[in-house]
């Protein structure tokens, strides 16, 4: 990660957000909070970036993972793969993206979805993440 931030900042931010909204903790928040620290830190960072770059996206819980929706359509999802030891930030229309293709992964026979994958917080290049989010949100 190019801009190192205090690891506890993201956890504090999520807890504060939940407190301010006076909501019951939702499954998508529990998914993130219950992850081992390695994955939780990545997920919280990506969550914060998505909320800044695509504020109109809503975070829901579908197919047992956090899913961002735009205009009531699936936009991207977050998946912590403990077995493969990475976090998948998967874009539903990944094959339609023109920029940053060298950073996007498509495997397991996926024909539409492409992902940014992170094994640790330091791997996150915010410029690439932001660029992909901006382009994907326009599709």
N, C-alpha and C positions, 0 to 999 in steps of 0.2 A: 504494500500500500504506500503510495507516495506521500500522503499527508497523514502521519501517525496521530491518532487521537486517543485520549485516555480510554482504555478498554471499558471501564465502568460507565462512561458517558452514555453509551447506547442503551445499556440496561436501565440506567437512571431515567433517560429520556422516555423509554417505553413505559416504565412504571408511572412517571409523572403524567404522561399522556392518558393513561388509563384512569388515574386519579381525577384529572381535570374533567374527563368526559363522564365520570361517575358511572361507569359501565361495569357490568359483570365481565370478567375476563372471557374473551371469546376463544374458540378453538384455534384460530389462526395465531393468536398471541401465545397460547399455551404451547403450540407446536414449536414456536421459536424459543420461548423461555425454558422449555424442557430439554432442549438440545444440550449436548456436551459443550463446554465453553468454546472449544475450537470452532464449532459450527455456529453456535449462537452468536458469537462476535461477528462472523461474516454475515449472517442473516440480518442482524440488527443494523449493520453498516449499509447493506443493500437496501433494506427497508427505509432507512433515513434518506438515502440518495433518491430512491423512487418517489418518496413523498415530497421531496424538494423539486425534482425535475418534472414529475407528472402528478401534480397535486390533485387533479381530477380523477385519478385512478383510485378505485376502492379495493381494499383488501378483504377477501372472502376466504372461506375454507371449503375447498372442493377436492374430491378424490383423496382426502386425508393429507392435503398439503395446502400451504398458503398460495392463493391465486389472486393476482391483480386483474381487475376488470376495468375496461374503458367503454363507455357507452353501452353498458350491459353485455359486452362481449369479452371473452377471455383475452387478456393482453400478454401476461407473462406469469410464470409460477416460480416458486422457490422450493427446492428439494435438497435436503441434506442426505447424501448417500454415505452412510457409515461404512458400508461394505467397500465402496470404491474410494472413500475418504476425500470427498469434495462436496461443495455446494454448487448445485446447478441453478443458474438464473436463466430460465428457458423462455424463449420468445415464440409465441404461437405462430407468427408469420415470419419466422427466422429466415426462411429461404427467399423471402421477398426483399430482405435487407440488401442494400447495395454496398454500404460502407462497412469496414471492419470485419469482412468475411474471414480474414486470416486469424481472427481471434475467436470466431464462433465454431462450435463443435456440433456435428450431426452424426449420431451413431445409432446402433440398434435398429437400423432400417427406418429411421424417422424420415418422413417425406415433407413435413412442413416446419417442424420445430427445430430451432438451433439454439445453442446455449453458450453462455459465458460460464466457465467453470473456475472455481477457486478452492484451493486446498488449504490456504491460510489467508489471514487478513492482509498480510504484506503483499500478496499477489495482486490485489485489487488496484487496477489503474483507473482512477476516477474519471479521467478524460475519456477513456474508451467506454466505460460503463455509461456515462452521461450521454455520449454520442449515440450509442446503440439505443438507449432509452428514448432519446428525442426522435430518432428516425423511426423506431418501432411504433411510437405513439401516433405517428402520422399515417400509418398504413391503414 
